[in-house]
């Protein structure tokens, strides 16, 4: 996979995960401080490498489930952001 393809995949995955995050936690995100929002992004970035690696492994092992693997990766990244947002509420 070329760097360009990997970059495109990463951007699509980030966009999808942020969409899930915003749709799931709209009120909490609207009320959050910039520090809390940064914390959410940091948590998602920290999780991104392992999620992308798993996505690529799954797609190579079973190409017919690539869309499901992408959806799972999206939800895993969004969950990392949601968990960070909820943890910062306390």
C-alpha positions as CSV (number, residue, x, y, z in Angstrom):
1,X,0.0,0.0,0.0
2,X,1.4,3.4,-1.0
3,X,1.7,6.3,1.4
4,X,-0.9,8.1,-0.6
5,X,-3.3,5.3,-0.2
6,X,-2.6,5.0,3.5
7,X,-3.1,8.7,3.9
8,X,-6.4,8.5,2.1
9,X,-7.5,5.6,4.3
10,X,-6.5,7.5,7.4
11,X,-8.4,10.6,6.4
12,X,-11.5,8.6,5.6
13,X,-11.3,6.7,8.9
14,X,-10.8,9.9,10.9
15,X,-13.7,11.6,9.2
16,X,-16.0,8.6,9.8
17,X,-14.9,8.3,13.5
18,X,-15.4,12.1,14.1
19,X,-18.8,11.8,12.5
20,X,-19.8,9.0,14.8
21,X,-18.4,10.9,17.8
22,X,-20.3,14.1,17.0
23,X,-23.6,12.3,16.3
24,X,-23.2,10.4,19.5
25,X,-22.2,13.2,21.8
26,X,-23.4,16.4,20.2
27,X,-24.5,18.1,23.5
28,X,-21.4,17.1,25.4
29,X,-19.1,18.3,22.7
30,X,-20.9,21.6,22.3
31,X,-20.4,22.2,26.0
32,X,-16.9,21.0,26.2
33,X,-13.9,23.3,26.7
34,X,-11.0,23.4,24.2
35,X,-8.9,21.4,26.7
36,X,-11.5,18.6,26.8
37,X,-11.9,18.6,23.0
38,X,-8.1,18.4,22.7
39,X,-8.1,15.4,25.1
40,X,-10.7,13.7,22.9
41,X,-8.5,14.1,19.8
42,X,-5.4,13.0,21.7
43,X,-7.2,9.8,22.8
44,X,-8.3,9.1,19.2
45,X,-4.8,9.7,17.8
46,X,-3.3,7.4,20.4
47,X,-5.6,4.6,19.3
48,X,-5.3,5.3,15.6
49,X,-2.1,3.3,14.8
50,X,-3.3,0.1,16.4
51,X,-6.8,0.5,14.8
52,X,-5.3,1.1,11.3
53,X,-2.9,-1.8,11.7
54,X,-5.8,-4.1,12.7
55,X,-7.9,-2.8,9.8
56,X,-5.1,-3.5,7.3
57,X,-4.5,-7.0,8.7
58,X,-8.2,-7.9,8.6
59,X,-8.5,-6.6,5.0
60,X,-5.5,-8.5,3.8
61,X,-6.6,-11.7,5.5
62,X,-10.2,-11.5,4.3
63,X,-10.7,-8.8,1.6
64,X,-14.4,-9.5,1.4
65,X,-14.9,-8.1,4.9
66,X,-13.0,-4.9,4.3
67,X,-16.1,-2.7,4.6
68,X,-17.0,-4.4,7.9
69,X,-13.4,-4.0,9.1
70,X,-13.5,-0.3,8.3
71,X,-16.8,0.1,10.2
72,X,-15.3,-1.7,13.2
73,X,-12.2,0.6,13.1
74,X,-14.5,3.6,12.9
75,X,-16.4,2.6,15.9
76,X,-13.3,1.7,17.9
77,X,-11.8,5.2,17.2
78,X,-15.0,6.9,18.1
79,X,-15.3,4.8,21.3
80,X,-11.8,6.0,22.3
81,X,-13.0,9.6,21.9
82,X,-16.2,9.0,23.7
83,X,-14.4,7.4,26.6
84,X,-12.0,10.3,26.9
85,X,-14.9,12.8,26.8
86,X,-16.8,10.9,29.5
87,X,-13.7,10.5,31.7
88,X,-13.1,14.3,31.5
89,X,-16.6,15.0,32.8
90,X,-15.8,13.8,36.2
